[in-house]
Each structure stands twice: as C-alpha cells, then as structure tokens.
Amino acid sequence: MTRMDIAAFQELMEQLYGTKDRERGVPATVAWLCEEVGELAQAVRKGTKDEQLHEFGDVLAWLASLANQMDVSLEQAAARYITNPP
C-alpha cells in the first residue's frame, strides 16, 4: 500500500484536475462533493469494503478540489486537531 500525506494528495488533485475543476467552479464542486458524500453514506450502509474505499477516495478528491479552488491547505485545516481539537 502506498502512503500519501494530505498535502501531497492535494497537490496531486491539483495536477490531475485543477484546470478542469476551476472551469467548473466552486458551486458545482460543492454540489459534486455533496453527491459523493451521499454515495459514501449509501456505501457505508449497504456497500462492500471495496465500494466504501472507492467512495472515501471520491470524497477526499472532491474535498481537495474544493480546497484548491479556495486556496485552503487541508494540511493546515487538519492541524487544528493536533493543536486545538474541538
């Protein structure tokens, strides 16, 4: 299994999809993210481990796309759980 940190994953999504995702825009990206969260919920309830893994990946990819479009570091966003967890 290959390991990848959050920043590397976010950069990979930028390289693979950044231009296309920016053309789509933030509102459409939010809609896609919400759709993927719904698919993840369904996979959690009724899916196989492979289906769940697939949907977790899709949610992460769309979240990274949205963060890239909004110039937000997911690594920095996650860091608050180290320094000041809610």
Secondary structure, DSSP 8 states (H G I E B T S, - for coil): -----HHHHHHHHHHHHHHHHHHH-HHHHHHHHHHHHHHHHHHHHH--HHHHHHHHHHHHHHHHHHHHHTT--HHHHHHHHHHS--
